[in-house]
């Protein structure tokens, strides 16, 4: 799936992320304790959500979801690949508002209709989707970084 097919792209974005961003997923292991939510991100790309993310239903889909704005600091201008999954389970993490979400989110040029970012960064509107409540992680890969961001999805 290329960013050019993502519905919030509205047909004006093109291309896909470079293959070098497709690093193996390195999600945390479940140690039986509480969800190890990320309190502060260290990378240049971050979601608008907090550590607990409320998920609602989508008509015609068994997937739950919520709107997420992704932002990148002005210091990072490259492509971004976001994927993830459930920690300690087999639950998938998806993106988009369709009845069946995409399994990854590719971000290139600044998103259309996204809010401005302080200090000249970029932003994108998106949806994060899950099947059920639980502990989930995004892996955010860029040309110069890879970061895992853990959150708790609550239905």
N, C-alpha and C positions, 0 to 999 in steps of 0.2 A: 504494500500500500504506500503510495507516495503522498506527500503533502498536497499535491495537486488534486487529490480525490477527497480530501477531508472537507466535510460539509461547511464548516465555518470559514473555509478558505474562500468560498463563494466564487470559485472559478477564476480567481485572479492570481493565485500562487502557482508556482511551477517547480519541477525538479524533485529530487529526493536526497536524503542524507548520504554522505559517502560511506562506503562499506567499512571503513576503518572505525566508524562509530559503533558498529555491531559487535561490541565486546560481550563476552559471556556474562550472564546475569550473576551478580554476587550479592544476593539478598541475605539478610541475617538468618541464622538458624534459630529455630524455636527452642529456647532453653527451659520451657515450662513455666517461666515467670510471666510477669505482666508484659504487655506490648511495649517494646523499647522505642517509644515515639521519639522523633527527632525534634528537639526543642529549638535548635538554631541550625540553619544550613550554613555551610562554609563555602559553597560554590557560588558561581556567578549567576546561576539560574535557580529560580525558586517558585513554588506555587503560592497562591493567595490564601490557601487553607491553613488551619491550625493543626494541632495534634489530634483533635477529635473532629471528624467530618461527618455531618449529617447527610444521609442519602435518602432520596425520595424515589418513588416509582416513575417509570416511563410507560406511557400508554402503548400497549401492544408488545411489550417486552418483559421477560422475566428478570431483566437486569435493573438494578437500582442505580442511581447516579446523582451527581451534583455538578454545578457549573464551577469551573476552576479557571482562574486567570494565571497564566504562567508569565513570569517576567525575567528579563536578563539585564544585568548591569551593563552600562555603556562600555565597560572594559572588555566584554565578550561580544564579538560580532559574528561568530561562526554558527554553523548548523547545530541542531540539538536533536537527540533521539531520546524519547522517554518511553520506558517499558516498565513492567513490574509484575507483582503477584502477591498472593497471600502468604504471610509468614506462618509456618507451622500447619499449613493446609494445602489444599489443591485448588483453591479458589483463584479464578482469573481476575486480572485487572484490565479493563478496557477503556477506550476513548471514543467519544462521538455521541451523537444523539439518536442514531438509527436504532432499529429494533435489535440489531446485532452489532455491537461496538467493534471498532478496530482494535487489534492487539498491540498497537504502538502509536505513538504520536510523533510526527516528524515536523520540526519547526525550522524554517529557513528565514526568509525576510520577515520583517515586522508584520504581525497579524493585522487584519483589517478590522476596523471598528473597536479595537482594544483601547483601554484607557492609557493615557500617557504615563511613562515611567519617570520617576525623579532622576535628574542628572542625565537625561538623554538615552536611557536604555530602550529596550524593546518589550512588547507585551503581546500575548495571544490569548484569545478566549477559547475555552475548550470545555469538555465534559469528561469527568472521571466516572467510570462505571464498575460496579461489583455485583456479584450475585447475592451476597449476604453480608451481615455485619461481621467484623473481624479485624485482625491486624494485617495491614498491607504495607507494601513498600514500593516506591517508585525508584527506578535506577535512571538517573539523568546523565547522559553521555554527551560530551562535546569534544572538540578537537584537542583541548588541553586539560580536560578534567573528566572525572567520573564520580558521581556522588549518589548515595542511597539516602532516601528520605522516607522515614517510617511514620505511618499515621494509623489511627483507629477509625474504621468506618462504622457508623452507627445508623441502623435503619429506623 
